[in-house]
Amino acid sequence: MTEPLAAASRADEGEYKAQLEHKISRVKDLFQGFQLPELEIFESQRSHYRMRAEFRVWHQDDETNYIMFDTREKAGSEAKQIKVETFPVGTRLLNDLMAKLMVEIKQKPILRIKLYQTNFHTTLSGEAIITLIYHKKLDAEWSEAAEALRTQLGSLEGCSQEKPFIVGRSRKQKVELGGSAVTEQLIVDGRSFSYQQLEGSFSQPNAGVCQHMLGWARRASEDLEGDLLELYCGNGNFTVALADIFRKVLATEVAKSGVASAHENLKANAVTNAFVARLSSEEFTSAWKKERAFSRLQGTNLDTYDLQTILVDPPRAGLDPKTMELLSEFQNIIYISCNPDTLKANLQQISDSHDISKFALFDQFPYTHHIECGVLLCKQAATAAAKKRKLEGTALV
Ligand SMILES: C[S@@+](CC[C@H](N)C(=O)[O-])C[C@H]1O[C@@H](n2cnc3c(N)ncnc32)[C@H](O)[C@@H]1O
């Protein structure tokens, strides 16, 4: 997702509580028409929480700097350029790599000239990929200099690789030095899950908060019966962490790279009860309704699933009408959302048939207006029965 990173780049730690309170009020106001259970709040680290960042590189006379654009400027006026020397919201490793990379590129014209953008991707496990994007063809001399750069960067404290990976990109060209995938280790309720993350592919930007999201989703799922359908599964982030709670999991994702990583991640975590297919949510709905057969579902049989729970984690636009229709058929819905406005619009449609049992706010994007939420909804007859069972249990005591 895009976010006004420049607005968040300062990590004003004294402001953390106030900005979180503001988000809590916004969520309470926005969803006041719903019967909300107690809001669960998951805070972020105050600084050094962001695993990834992209900076444009600005060259003027003999000067070279990282820059970002302040997108808070009024519509119609040009976004203001901000020179970036440190990036307190980024991990310490990301900051160390930024600083050392700038020293090296200033000294080496072959690395500096026509360098247009640098992307940093780090992990809690101490791995890193740096992407250098150029407006020139990358030749053998560039590869040699970039390989030497890897050696320089490998000596940094906090880097668990012998040398970080470098990917050079130019028009129709990609040069991989070391590799283009890192392995993240997330700890969720004391268990460690391993995830391949590919350069340029989606991964949750705040790994600390992602651990909270996975833990919350596990707790939301623990009393649910049957099998899980997951749409928008990305690299299998939730698939891997939830698989042992359900009998079987069927997950889909539209991006080829996400599906490839999800397959790797099932293997790496010894998950044997999940099947991941490359289908958009719209395609899955057609397959489910038997309107269309997909060869990409070969290897599994939809009739063998007892799908009672659906987990969705869509992009900011929320869910399309066909997926909304599909959602309403499920007993339980776990909705992970990075846009409370589309979440509200989608919840309004299903609140006639489903009740909200759990609602969480994850502060994945501190110091920005972006809010990540998690909601568990259960079919009304089911929540009424659960309440009745609870009351009967209480009466018996
Ligand atoms: C917010 S990300 C979540 C990914 C994953 N659940 C995670 O936690 O990392 C949304 C994902 O939806 C995928 N996506 C976007 N449009 C889609 C569609 N129409 N059908 C299925 N997946 C889609 C994107 O490729 C992306 O991986």
The ligand as an SDF file (V2000), in Angstrom:
LIG
                    3D

 27 29  0  0  0  0  0  0  0  0999 V2000
   -3.1980   -6.2570    2.0210 C   0  0  0  0  0  0  0  0  0  0  0  0
   -2.3940   -7.4860    1.0490 S   0  0  0  0  0  0  0  0  0  0  0  0
   -2.5200   -8.8340    2.1420 C   0  0  0  0  0  0  0  0  0  0  0  0
   -1.6360  -10.0040    1.8610 C   0  0  0  0  0  0  0  0  0  0  0  0
   -1.5190  -11.0500    2.9710 C   0  0  0  0  0  0  0  0  0  0  0  0
   -2.7920  -11.4140    3.5440 N   0  0  0  0  0  0  0  0  0  0  0  0
   -0.5490  -10.6230    4.0570 C   0  0  0  0  0  0  0  0  0  0  0  0
   -0.9430  -10.5530    5.2280 O   0  0  0  0  0  0  0  0  0  0  0  0
    0.6240  -10.3770    3.7500 O   0  0  0  0  0  0  0  0  0  0  0  0
   -3.5840   -7.7520   -0.1930 C   0  0  0  0  0  0  0  0  0  0  0  0
   -3.2720   -8.8550   -1.1670 C   0  0  0  0  0  0  0  0  0  0  0  0
   -4.3740   -8.9820   -2.0680 O   0  0  0  0  0  0  0  0  0  0  0  0
   -3.8980   -9.3090   -3.3590 C   0  0  0  0  0  0  0  0  0  0  0  0
   -4.9920   -8.9350   -4.2870 N   0  0  0  0  0  0  0  0  0  0  0  0
   -5.2770   -7.7250   -4.8050 C   0  0  0  0  0  0  0  0  0  0  0  0
   -6.3900   -7.7930   -5.5490 N   0  0  0  0  0  0  0  0  0  0  0  0
   -6.8310   -9.0760   -5.5060 C   0  0  0  0  0  0  0  0  0  0  0  0
   -7.9490   -9.7710   -6.0600 C   0  0  0  0  0  0  0  0  0  0  0  0
   -8.8470   -9.1490   -6.8170 N   0  0  0  0  0  0  0  0  0  0  0  0
   -8.0790  -11.0860   -5.7660 N   0  0  0  0  0  0  0  0  0  0  0  0
   -7.1950  -11.7300   -4.9810 C   0  0  0  0  0  0  0  0  0  0  0  0
   -6.1100  -11.1380   -4.4320 N   0  0  0  0  0  0  0  0  0  0  0  0
   -5.9330   -9.8240   -4.6860 C   0  0  0  0  0  0  0  0  0  0  0  0
   -2.6060   -8.5170   -3.4730 C   0  0  0  0  0  0  0  0  0  0  0  0
   -1.7560   -9.0970   -4.4480 O   0  0  0  0  0  0  0  0  0  0  0  0
   -2.0450   -8.6420   -2.0480 C   0  0  0  0  0  0  0  0  0  0  0  0
   -1.2060   -9.7680   -1.9230 O   0  0  0  0  0  0  0  0  0  0  0  0
  1  2  1  0
  2  3  1  0
  2 10  1  0
  3  4  1  0
  4  5  1  0
  5  6  1  0
  5  7  1  0
  7  8  2  0
  7  9  1  0
 10 11  1  0
 11 12  1  0
 11 26  1  0
 12 13  1  0
 13 14  1  0
 13 24  1  0
 14 15  1  0
 14 23  1  0
 15 16  2  0
 16 17  1  0
 17 18  1  0
 17 23  2  0
 18 19  1  0
 18 20  2  0
 20 21  1  0
 21 22  2  0
 22 23  1  0
 24 25  1  0
 24 26  1  0
 26 27  1  0
M  CHG  2   2   1   9  -1
M  END
$$$$
